[in-house]
Amino acid sequence: MSSVVIDTLRMVAESLQIPTVIILLLLILLTIVMLGGFIVEAFTERRVLKVSIPELVDSLHGKSIQEVQKIIDNSGLLPRQKKGYQEVVKRTALPDDLREALARQIAADEEYRYRRIVKVTDLVARIAPMFGLMGTLIPLGPGLIALGQGDTKTLSDSLMIAFDTTIAGLVSGAVSYFISGVRKGWYEQYMSWTQTIMETILTVQQAERKKIYKQLQQQKNAQEAMDR
């Protein structure tokens, strides 16, 4: 009975060798794609992203809505970021609570986008070494059996598979871990910028609304004085 169980367990383990190797190859391919996207992001978005947040906040403070739109368009922010800020700027006429809700939603959407990107590299960084370990241990069983039978050819083939899968899993995991770490730093910086600029825009809009309300009130008072 015990031999049947052991043989069944060995058969299951050996049957997982090919799927494990296929998954490792797919993970390596995915890592190459992610590395390419990371390099493109570093040499396109990060290179054109030239903005000083304190200087941008200073330039927005005390300006009209039209001037705020021009300053954001001419800033060194990413096009995607500019679009999000402009969506809030265009809705100055909305009540304060609605504009704040819109600003929070745009920031949340941006944060979700960043989390979704990082989640992929985090997942690969975790599971690639696991499959590498599986690819290492599975062929060792037949290798040890071959060693006992003096079959050095089968033993060497098993060890080569074990070493190759280990290297593939570790390389894929290490590269993914590096990409995740760097991107998390970038995206945390982006979210900090988003919060600061959104609060600045909301403050400018509130001041603009008070200014318009004051002008309307003065016009109303002047009209009432003339009517008297």
Secondary structure, DSSP 8 states (H G I E B T S, - for coil): -HHHHHHHHHHHHHHTHHHHHHHHHHHHHHHHHHHHHHHHHHHTHHHH----HHHHHHHHTT--HHHHHHHHHHSSS-HHHHHHHHHHHTTTTS-HHHHHHHHHHHHHHHHHHHHHHHHHHHHHHHHHHHHHHHHHHTTHHHHHHHHHHT-HHHHHHHHHHHHHHHHHHHHHHHHHHHHHHHHHHHHHHHHHHHHHHHHHHHHHHHHHHHHHHHHHHHHHHHHHHHH-
